[in-house]
Amino acid sequence: MESLTSQNNELIDKVEQALQTIRPYLEADGGDVKIVEIDDEKVVHLELLGACGSCPMSTMTMKAGVEEAIKRRVPEVTGVLAINMTV
């Protein structure tokens, strides 16, 4: 049986791989995103960085871009939250 830590590390790796699919688009606009934590309910807490943190379109970026990419590749994730929309 896997420990919770190794399960969480595996989930973090999967989410990071999903983020790599959208990261080039974020970087092209001067932004990025990082994983802060994945809680016990499998909600991913992210921080939008650079231009993404202050962009008026950041809410759309989170829903249509980042959240969609994560949920498509990591269906066990139950939600995606941006903890900090300003840098």
CORVEN-V878251 format. One record per residue. N is the residue number from 1. RES is the residue in one small letter. SS is DSSP state (H for helix, E for strand, - for the rest). PHI is phi as a letter, one per 20 degrees, with the letter a starting at -180 (* if undefined). PSI is psi in radians with two decimals (* if undefined). Layout:
n & res & ss & phi & psi
N & RES & SS & PHI & PSI
N & RES & SS & PHI & PSI
//
This chain:
n & res & ss & phi & psi
1 & m & - & * & 2.30
2 & e & - & f & 2.53
3 & s & - & f & 2.82
4 & l & H & f & -0.63
5 & t & H & f & -0.79
6 & s & H & f & -0.60
7 & q & H & f & -0.75
8 & n & H & f & -0.71
9 & n & H & f & -0.69
10 & e & H & f & -0.73
11 & l & H & f & -0.73
12 & i & H & g & -0.76
13 & d & H & f & -0.74
14 & k & H & f & -0.75
15 & v & H & f & -0.72
16 & e & H & f & -0.70
17 & q & H & f & -0.70
18 & a & H & f & -0.71
19 & l & H & f & -0.55
20 & q & H & f & -0.44
21 & t & H & f & -0.43
22 & i & H & d & -0.29
23 & r & H & g & -0.71
24 & p & H & g & -0.60
25 & y & H & f & -0.69
26 & l & H & f & -0.78
27 & e & H & f & -0.59
28 & a & H & f & -0.47
29 & d & - & d & 0.22
30 & g & - & n & 0.37
31 & g & E & c & -3.10
32 & d & E & a & 3.12
33 & v & E & b & 2.53
34 & k & E & c & 2.61
35 & i & E & f & 2.21
36 & v & E & e & -0.84
37 & e & E & a & 2.86
38 & i & E & c & 2.03
39 & d & - & e & -3.13
40 & d & - & f & -0.41
41 & e & - & e & 0.15
42 & k & - & m & 0.63
43 & v & E & e & 2.22
44 & v & E & e & 2.19
45 & h & E & d & 2.09
46 & l & E & d & 2.73
47 & e & E & d & 2.19
48 & l & E & e & 2.32
49 & l & E & d & 2.80
50 & g & E & m & -2.41
51 & a & H & f & -0.48
52 & c & H & f & -0.52
53 & g & H & f & -0.47
54 & s & H & d & 0.02
55 & c & - & f & 2.37
56 & p & - & f & -0.29
57 & m & - & e & 0.12
58 & s & H & f & -0.58
59 & t & H & f & -0.76
60 & m & H & f & -0.70
61 & t & H & g & -0.76
62 & m & H & f & -0.87
63 & k & H & f & -0.94
64 & a & H & e & -0.42
65 & g & H & d & -1.26
66 & v & H & f & -0.91
67 & e & H & f & -0.75
68 & e & H & f & -0.77
69 & a & H & f & -0.74
70 & i & H & f & -0.88
71 & k & H & f & -0.55
72 & r & H & f & -0.70
73 & r & H & e & -0.37
74 & v & - & c & 1.34
75 & p & - & f & -0.31
76 & e & - & f & -0.24
77 & v & - & f & 2.29
78 & t & - & e & -0.31
79 & g & E & a & 2.85
80 & v & E & c & 2.20
81 & l & E & c & 2.42
82 & a & E & e & 2.14
83 & i & E & e & -0.29
84 & n & E & b & 1.88
85 & m & - & e & -0.03
86 & t & - & c & 2.64
87 & v & - & e & *
//
